[in-house]
Amino acid sequence: MKPKTLFALAFTLLAWSSAFAAIRLALKFYSPGALALVRFSMASLFLLAYTRMAKVRLPERRDLALIVFCSFLGVSLYHMALNFGEVKVPAGAAAFLVNTGHVFTALLARFWLKERLKPLGWVGMAISLGGVALLAFKDEKDLAFEPRSLLIVLAAASASVYLVLQKPLFARYSALEVSTYVVCLGTVFLLVFTPEAARDISLAPASVTLAVLYLGVVPGALGIFGWTYIMSKMNASTAVSFLYLVPVLATGIAWLWLGEKPGTLSLAGGSLALFGVVIVQRWGKPEALPANPPDPA
């Protein structure tokens, strides 16, 4: 692996992993809706400035309906569900839950794209969903079910539908073009939270607002740039395999940054969920699924 590719890979993985902790920090002063709007407004501005220089094409009229629907799923619904979920769910557990999106993608591809799933794929799904069940509990001392964990699962499911539906777009557009369309149009759906965003910006400490801006520029826009570059230099299946590191890194970052030490139940559930995903991705499906995921956080 060339140094530039290695740097882009390390940067993207760290950026996306840090987003889960940054979201938890921002939610102390920002509502979930305001956080999503401010974050993706920054990401949209950054992308539009870059794509203007790169002369990105406008989408064709025949693709607008699909692009708009993908934008809603990949940005609006995904990040609203993730933000509302992370109000109660720790950053590390959220990262593991989001990573189960690969399982949902494989399942959808089985029925939507008619891609046969191998027997080990079904085994991997069962293992991963067992891990999700453990992550849905608060901790080993309080085995009460945490309902907001289901919102993280919803985020993972919406991302998986987005990944499957966007697949035909790559026959006509570049990864950067699709990412730009999705981020910018997805932000439009979040404009309903403008009053909340104005209120929270005025009341939140400057350090927290900087964390929100960081979410938009680094994990958002720059993370997309990094992933686009990686996909142009590496085999898709190899690149996707590195995403398994995101929940592990996210757990470590949340521990160091926020003091969210993972419990035994969380580690066990996360390990099972990740192990199941690896089985599905490596041995459960016949071919690579779409490998241009939205910002995982």
Secondary structure by P-SEA (a helix, b strand, c coil): ccaaaaaaaaaaaaaaaaaaaaaaaaaccccaaaaaaaaaaaaaaaaaaaaaaaccccccccaaaaaaaaaaaacaaaaaaaaaaaccccaaaaaaaaaaaaaaaaaaaaccccccccaaaaaaaaaaaaaaaaaccccccccccccaaaaaaaaaaaaaaaaaaaaaaaacccaaaaaaaaaaaaaaaaccaaaaaaaaaacccaaaaaaaaaaaccccaaaaaaaaaaaacccaaaaaaaccaaaaaaaaaaaaaccccccaaaaaaaaaaaaaaaaaacccccccccccccccc
